[in-house]
Amino acid sequence: MASSNYRIELRAGYAASPQDLASGSPTETPVTDIAGPICLLGFICLGVAAGYSIVTLTAVLVWHWRARRAEMTRLPPVSVLKPLCGPEPGLYENLRSFCAQDFHEYQVVFGVLDQDDPALEVVERLRAEFPSLAIDVVVN
């Protein structure tokens, strides 16, 4: 049998080499109990990894928030031009979608040919619903 440096555990806390087992008279050698320190080391590594994950997640969220904020301040204000002509099915919902945008600064300009156009009633409803939004009407 080839010589081996492996040890086989006979009972808790003691071990013997394969040569000792082959000879029939194993010498019992105490094995140090390292389960406790290894477990402690594992928990320490777990704590470090969890802490690193929290720091990384926080950094990503802060970076994303700052990038979004910088993006919003860079964008110039815009004007949305929408021509209107008479009542249409779903006109209020369609025009409301122009007013409910997620943009920092914009203006909605509705254009009609006639001052008596029925679509102007919907525009007045939108002005009442969105008082802080710049909604203008151009009649030509």
Backbone hydrogen bonds in HBPLUS format (Angstrom, degrees):
<---DONOR---> <-ACCEPTOR-->    atom                        ^
c    i                          cat <-CA-CA->   ^        H-A-AA   ^      H-
h    n   atom  resd res      DA  || num        DHA   H-A  angle D-A-AA Bond
n    s   type  num  typ     dist DA aas  dist angle  dist       angle   num
A0008-ILE N   A0016-ALA O   2.61 MM   8  5.31 163.8  1.64 168.2 162.5     1
A0016-ALA N   A0008-ILE O   2.81 MM   8  5.31 158.7  1.86 145.0 151.4     2
A0010-LEU N   A0014-TYR O   3.34 MM   4  6.05 143.2  2.49 121.6 131.8     3
A0014-TYR N   A0011-ARG O   3.00 MM   3  5.61 170.7  2.01 146.0 144.9     4
A0031-VAL N   A0013-GLY O   2.80 MM  18  5.04 153.4  1.87 123.8 129.3     5
A0015-ALA N   A0029-THR O   3.03 MM  14  5.40 138.1  2.21 135.4 147.8     6
A0029-THR N   A0015-ALA O   3.24 MM  14  5.40 150.4  2.34 141.8 150.2     7
A0020-ASP N   A0017-SER O   3.14 MM   3  5.32 122.3  2.49 101.5 114.8     8
A0021-LEU N   A0017-SER O   3.23 MM   4  6.61 153.4  2.30 148.3 155.7     9
A0022-ALA N   A0018-PRO O   2.98 MM   4  6.20 152.0  2.06 145.7 152.9    10
A0023-SER N   A0019-GLN O   3.09 MM   4  6.30 150.3  2.18 145.9 152.9    11
A0024-GLY N   A0021-LEU O   3.26 MM   3  5.22 142.9  2.40  95.0 105.5    12
A0038-ILE N   A0034-ILE O   3.04 MM   4  6.13 159.2  2.09 150.8 157.2    13
A0039-CYS N   A0035-ALA O   2.89 MM   4  5.98 155.2  1.95 146.4 153.5    14
A0040-LEU N   A0036-GLY O   2.92 MM   4  6.17 159.4  1.96 152.7 158.7    15
A0041-LEU N   A0037-PRO O   2.82 MM   4  6.01 158.1  1.87 145.4 151.6    16
A0042-GLY N   A0038-ILE O   2.88 MM   4  6.10 151.0  1.96 144.1 152.2    17
A0043-PHE N   A0039-CYS O   3.00 MM   4  6.33 155.9  2.06 150.1 155.7    18
A0044-ILE N   A0040-LEU O   2.93 MM   4  6.21 152.6  2.01 149.0 157.1    19
A0045-CYS N   A0041-LEU O   2.94 MM   4  6.20 161.3  1.97 149.7 154.4    20
A0046-LEU N   A0042-GLY O   2.89 MM   4  6.11 153.8  1.96 145.3 153.3    21
A0047-GLY N   A0043-PHE O   2.89 MM   4  6.08 155.6  1.95 144.8 151.0    22
A0048-VAL N   A0044-ILE O   2.95 MM   4  6.23 157.9  2.00 150.8 156.6    23
A0049-ALA N   A0045-CYS O   2.91 MM   4  6.11 161.6  1.95 149.5 154.6    24
A0050-ALA N   A0046-LEU O   2.90 MM   4  6.09 159.0  1.94 148.8 154.7    25
A0051-GLY N   A0047-GLY O   2.90 MM   4  6.04 160.6  1.94 147.0 152.7    26
A0052-TYR N   A0048-VAL O   2.90 MM   4  6.09 159.2  1.95 148.9 154.7    27
A0053-SER N   A0049-ALA O   2.94 MM   4  6.15 154.2  2.01 145.1 152.2    28
A0054-ILE N   A0050-ALA O   3.00 MM   4  6.27 155.9  2.06 149.6 155.5    29
A0055-VAL N   A0051-GLY O   2.98 MM   4  6.23 162.8  2.01 152.4 156.9    30
A0056-THR N   A0052-TYR O   2.89 MM   4  6.05 159.4  1.93 149.4 155.4    31
A0057-LEU N   A0053-SER O   2.90 MM   4  6.06 164.5  1.93 149.8 153.9    32
A0058-THR N   A0054-ILE O   2.95 MM   4  6.10 161.2  1.99 148.4 153.7    33
A0059-ALA N   A0055-VAL O   2.96 MM   4  6.16 157.8  2.01 146.4 152.5    34
A0060-VAL N   A0056-THR O   2.97 MM   4  6.23 158.0  2.02 151.9 157.6    35
A0061-LEU N   A0057-LEU O   3.00 MM   4  6.22 162.5  2.03 151.5 156.1    36
A0062-VAL N   A0058-THR O   2.96 MM   4  6.15 163.4  1.98 153.4 157.8    37
A0063-TRP N   A0059-ALA O   2.93 MM   4  6.03 162.7  1.96 147.5 152.9    38
A0064-HIS N   A0060-VAL O   2.88 MM   4  6.05 161.6  1.91 149.6 154.8    39
A0065-TRP N   A0061-LEU O   2.92 MM   4  6.06 159.9  1.96 147.6 153.3    40
A0066-ARG N   A0062-VAL O   2.93 MM   4  6.11 164.1  1.95 153.5 157.4    41
A0067-ALA N   A0063-TRP O   2.90 MM   4  6.05 157.3  1.95 149.0 155.8    42
A0068-ARG N   A0064-HIS O   2.93 MM   4  6.08 159.9  1.98 148.9 154.2    43
A0069-ARG N   A0065-TRP O   2.98 MM   4  6.13 158.9  2.02 146.3 152.5    44
A0070-ALA N   A0066-ARG O   2.91 MM   4  6.06 160.5  1.95 147.9 153.2    45
A0071-GLU N   A0067-ALA O   2.92 MM   4  6.07 149.7  2.01 142.9 151.5    46
A0072-MET N   A0068-ARG O   3.00 MM   4  6.25 154.0  2.07 147.0 153.3    47
A0073-THR N   A0069-ARG O   3.14 MM   4  6.42 148.5  2.25 145.9 153.8    48
A0074-ARG N   A0070-ALA O   3.18 MM   4  6.30 135.4  2.39 139.8 150.3    49
A0078-VAL N   A0105-GLU O   3.34 MM  27  6.87 149.5  2.44 137.1 142.8    50
A0107-GLN N   A0078-VAL O   2.88 MM  29  6.33 141.8  2.03 144.5 156.9    51
A0080-VAL N   A0107-GLN O   2.66 MM  27  6.06 162.7  1.69 160.9 166.4    52
A0109-VAL N   A0080-VAL O   2.73 MM  29  5.99 172.3  1.74 165.4 167.1    53
A0082-LYS N   A0109-VAL O   2.83 MM  27  6.18 161.4  1.86 164.3 165.9    54
A0111-GLY N   A0082-LYS O   2.99 MM  29  6.20 157.5  2.04 136.6 140.4    55
A0084-LEU N   A0111-GLY O   2.70 MM  27  5.82 158.7  1.75 177.3 169.6    56
A0091-LEU N   A0088-GLU O   3.25 MM   3  5.29 144.6  2.39 135.2 126.9    57
A0094-ASN N   A0090-GLY O   3.03 MM   4  6.19 160.8  2.07 153.8 159.7    58
A0095-LEU N   A0091-LEU O   2.91 MM   4  6.08 168.5  1.92 158.3 160.9    59
A0096-ARG N   A0092-TYR O   2.82 MM   4  5.89 150.1  1.91 149.0 158.3    60
A0097-SER N   A0093-GLU O   3.19 MM   4  6.37 141.6  2.34 138.6 146.6    61
A0098-PHE N   A0095-LEU O   3.08 MM   3  5.30 135.3  2.28 100.5 112.4    62
A0099-CYS N   A0096-ARG O   2.99 MM   3  5.06 122.2  2.34  96.7 111.6    63
A0100-ALA N   A0096-ARG O   2.99 MM   4  6.19 132.1  2.23 148.6 162.0    64
A0108-VAL N   A0134-ALA O   2.91 MM  26  6.32 163.1  1.94 164.3 169.9    65
A0136-ASP N   A0108-VAL O   2.90 MM  28  6.34 162.1  1.93 158.3 164.4    66
A0110-PHE N   A0136-ASP O   2.84 MM  26  6.21 166.6  1.86 157.8 156.2    67
A0138-VAL N   A0110-PHE O   2.77 MM  28  6.18 156.8  1.82 158.5 164.9    68
A0112-VAL N   A0138-VAL O   2.92 MM  26  6.36 158.4  1.96 163.1 169.4    69
A0140-ASN N   A0112-VAL O   3.03 MM  28  6.50 157.6  2.08 154.4 161.1    70
A0117-ASP N   A0114-ASP O   3.22 MM   3  5.43 155.4  2.28 115.9 115.0    71
A0120-LEU N   A0117-ASP O   3.10 MM   3  5.87 163.6  2.13 121.7 126.3    72
A0121-GLU N   A0118-PRO O   3.28 MM   3  5.84 153.1  2.35 111.9 117.9    73
A0122-VAL N   A0119-ALA O   3.13 MM   3  5.38 125.0  2.45 101.0 113.6    74
A0123-VAL N   A0119-ALA O   3.21 MM   4  6.62 150.0  2.31 142.9 151.5    75
A0124-GLU N   A0120-LEU O   2.96 MM   4  6.23 152.2  2.04 144.8 151.3    76
A0125-ARG N   A0121-GLU O   3.09 MM   4  6.40 149.3  2.18 140.8 149.0    77
A0126-LEU N   A0122-VAL O   3.02 MM   4  6.34 151.2  2.11 145.3 153.0    78
A0127-ARG N   A0123-VAL O   2.90 MM   4  6.24 149.4  2.00 147.3 156.0    79
A0128-ALA N   A0124-GLU O   3.09 MM   4  6.34 151.5  2.17 144.6 151.2    80
A0129-GLU N   A0125-ARG O   3.02 MM   4  6.29 146.5  2.13 141.6 151.2    81
A0130-PHE N   A0126-LEU O   2.83 MM   4  5.94 151.8  1.91 151.5 158.2    82
A0133-LEU N   A0130-PHE O   3.28 MM   3  5.55 157.7  2.33 108.3 114.8    83
